[in-house]
Amino acid sequence: MFEITDKPPAEALEAIGNGLTAFNAADVGPSERRPLAVLIGGSDAEGKRGGLSGYTAWGWLFVQWLWLPEDLRGQGLAARLLAAAEDEARRRGCHGAWIDTFNPQARRAYERQGHEAFGELPDFPPGRSRVFLKKQLG
């Protein structure tokens, strides 16, 4: 009855995603989910040097990834990436933002930008805690 795999077919993942999306839309209304990225670098994919990737849904910005190469760190770019994403999220009607990290340095950077911790998973990964942070966009 069950198949356990580390290589699920794309069609199976699509069926799960479509089913959950339809269920949630019927339960709480459509998410109006839209991707959102703030990219650093050239005009083509090979020239991209880092940035932020996430999405907006149900009035929230979720920052899934924020990454900068070593030579671009310490210049305030993470704060500028977050601010740009938050500005776009506000234009989309979002009232809040959330992000998670297990990196203590990243946590401090997000807190400096007004995020506050609201949850934690200890030992995820072992020896660290994954911290969930939120921010009101107002």
N, C-alpha and C positions, 0 to 999 in steps of 0.2 A: 504494500500500500504506500509506503514512504520510500523515497529515494534520497539518500544523503550523498551530496556531491560537492566538490570544490570547483566544479566547472559547470555551473547551471547554464542551460541554453538561454540565449537572449529572449526567446519567445516566452519562456517560463517567467523570467524576471519581469517582462513587459506585462504579462497576464496578472501577476501579483500587484504590480504598480497600478495598472489600470483599475483593477478591482478595488483596491484600497482607496484610490482617488475617487471613484464613483461612490463608494460607501461614505466617505467623509463629506463629499459634496452634498449628499442626501441628508446626512446627519447634521452638519453645521454650516453648510453653504460652500460655494466654490472658493478655493484658496486663492485664485488669481495668481498662482505661482509664476514668477518670472526670474530667470537668471539675472545676476548682476555681477559684473567684473570690473575691476579697476586695474589696468595693466600698466606696467612700466616698461619702456623700451621703444624699439623701432616700430615701424608700421606693419611688419610682417611677423608671422609666428616665430621665425627663427631669431628675430631681433628682440623678442620679449625677454625681460630679465627678471621678472618677478611681479608680484601684485597680490590682489585680493580676489577671491572667488566665493560666491554664495548665491543667495536668492532671496526674494521677498515673497511672503505668503501670509495671508490672514492678518495683515497689518504689522508684520514683523520682518525685520532684516535678520537673516541668519548668515553669519560669516563662517563659511566652511573651511576655507584655507586662506592664510595670509603668510606669504613667504618673500623674503628678500635675500639676495646673495650676500655673502659676507662683506664684500666691498661697498655695499650700499647701506649697511646697518650703522646705527648711531648718528644718523643725519636727520631724524625726525620724519622719515618717509612712512613708517608704519602709521604714525598719527595722521599724516596727510591722506594715506590710503583709506583709513577708517573714516575720516571726516568726509571724503569724497563719496564713499559708499553711503554714509548716513544722510548726506544731502540728497542723494538720488532716492534713497528710501523715503525720505520725507516727501519728495515730489510725487512719489508713488502712493502717498497716503499712510505710510507706516508710522506707528506711535512708539515702537520699541525695537531694540536690537539685542541679539544674543550671540555668544561665541563661547567656545570651550577650548581649553588648553591643558597640557600637563607640564608645560615649561614655566618654571618660576619667573624667569625674566620676561616672558611674554605676558604672564599674568600681571606683573607690575606695570608693564606698558599699557595694557588694557585698562587697568585701574586708574592710571594717570589720565586716561581719556574719558573717565567718568563711568566706567563699567563697575558693577559691584557683584561679588560672588553671591550665588543663590543656591548652589549645590556642589557636591563633591563626591567622587568615587575614589576611595583610597586604593592604593596599589594598582592603579591603572595608568601606566604600566607599573610592574613591580618596583617599589622604591619611590614612586611618585604618586601624586593624586591628580586625577583629571578634574579640573575646576570649571564650572559653568558660570558664566557671567552675563549680566543683562544691563541694559541702559535704556532709560526713557528718552525718546527722541523729541517729545514735546511739540 
